[in-house]
């Protein structure tokens, strides 16, 4: 059963207005990621993926990460839209978090732009920001959306959303 979308205020987007299949969108935003007391990403080359019921997932260029911040690790998954994903460990300072990021090395048609980009789970990082706002990780541990004040839900991943 589809939940009732929360009303979007001025300057906000409802994730229930996002499409399915998802859409890629370049955004004019500065994204930073800190881990282990170090800034491992600071970029304005940002693509977000928008999908019904999900907060945006931000994809950043692999080249924007500090040297040694990413390394391939075990595991993979498959998205019906984007294709096969590989997982990456993320390192900053003396901290390394296994399977904290993913990318699509050979994405499905329509998502080719993601081939050289990485998405990061916000939860295990010290901080992830979009234009200076610290993001809240999408609930549930599987999805990697970043919740900011300009998006409203309810969001998939929260308790009771498995059947959406």
Secondary structure as UniProt FT lines:
FT   TURN            10..11
FT   STRAND          13..14
FT   HELIX           15..17
FT   STRAND          23..27
FT   STRAND          31..35
FT   TURN            36..37
FT   STRAND          38..43
FT   STRAND          46..50
FT   TURN            52..53
FT   STRAND          57..61
FT   HELIX           62..64
FT   TURN            67..68
FT   STRAND          70..79
FT   TURN            80..82
FT   STRAND          83..92
FT   TURN            93..94
FT   STRAND          95..103
FT   TURN            105..106
FT   TURN            109..110
FT   HELIX           112..114
FT   TURN            115..116
FT   STRAND          117..120
FT   TURN            123..124
FT   STRAND          127..130
FT   TURN            131..132
FT   STRAND          133..134
FT   STRAND          136..137
FT   TURN            139..140
FT   STRAND          146..147
FT   TURN            149..150
FT   STRAND          151..152
FT   TURN            156..157
FT   TURN            159..160
FT   TURN            162..163
//
